[in-house]
Amino acid sequence: MRVLVGAFSMESNTFAPGATTLDDLRAQMFGVGSDLHRDFLGAESELAGAWSVLDASGHEIVPSFAAWSGPGRPLAPGVLPEIVRLVLAPCDDTIDGAYLMLHGACVAHDADDPEGVILDALREQLGPDRPIVVSLDCHANLTRRMVAAADAFTAYRTCPHIDTRRTGEQAARILCDILAGSIRPVIAVATRPMITPPELHDSTRDPFRRLMALNDEAEADGLVASALLPVQPWVDLPELSWKCVVTADGDAAAAQRAAEWIMDEAWSEREVFLGGVRLPVDDALATALAQASPCVVADAGDATNGGSIGDSTELLRASLRAGAQAVLLSIRDAGAAQAATRAGEGATVELMLGSGEPGAYNERTNVTATVKRLFDGDVVYTHPVNRGYRAATGQAALVSVDGVDAVVHSLSVGVIDPALYEALGADPSAYAVLQAKSHISFKAGFAHLTDRSVVADTPGPTTCNLPTLPYSRRPRPLYPFEDVDY
Ligand SMILES: [Zn+2]
């Protein structure tokens, strides 16, 4: 049979001002039609897993469109219609079914639910009888629209997400079973009014490990697929909450029972997820400096892996206050990158880093810096899950300020591993402190350098202190904002 295969993976953060443009997407992983191949998004991706299973099952793969972006600002108006057009481009009457690799927590300025829009459009093209199976990030914000348009969902059950390939394989196996007529999928969703910061969404530790293992139990009991979705919390939208989506073979009641059971278990653990150990940035830095080198400082508020811009000056200012030596960090600041580039390697230059008012997480900070290295090219991630993925830096420079080395760059780049630092010629193992811009994922990305890390409780669009953010559209009541009786 002919199976349409596509991918669109991007997580948005509605607290990060501005927009992600089509050019931003093109500067990362972006391919159309015959550009695609099994390992287009890496050998560990859902795409690769699904592609392998479909291939081995003898189905003909019809590649449509694949894009992966680091998390970021909501899509600019007009980008989503173009994505829908690209996904649907090869759709015709000869397509028998479809597999899509989606993140599930994208937001656009002209649509709350891009994945719902994509799935709706695909469903309209394929009609009600041709199956659509979807794999998700477990941080997906699953919507009723998405559920109505698809036949089955799978999702990661690890964090850091190291079971991406498994998630795609599972989705493709389900699609093959539906195409063969051997299962008749029905979907149930259970919801509880809770969101939690992702720092304890850590599948190496309970309770997250125990909760995610309930998916395995449900499947061992005969359900087709179980996916607990602890949702990324920085999307201020009406359907925001933890959910569990279960696919069963014909038995909707069994699917609902399993989904409710798993969500009851998650609900009972909600308080634990607020107990992350985070230190004020000065204390986090001091703690890191007191440990063997290198130690990672995870900058919670500036986690580009949760959609922050990457423009925080919190750790820079803390380092300068403390007179810290051998700190390596990054700041997205196109103006500073341009000024350093103009000055040239070896030059001393006055830089204004950050654009915020005094007191803001990205407070403008004036420094006198030495330009150590210039760069304008692609970062190639070394993270075990995103190995080989590319992101263009635009103009970038490694600058040195009183013992702090900072990579200043123009475009959005993730700091889930040391690839950005290495691209600029820095040797991360030679530093005492390495800044990471994620809450959990960095642990896998920096593991080859160090297992020492501390989370800095910094403000910004990805702060772990959710009640400090200006939510206005979220559901009410919602834990931890209101006392909820469920
Ligand atoms: Zn995730």
Residues whose N, C-alpha, C, O or C-beta is under 5 A from the ligand:
A	BS01	ZN	D137 C138 H139
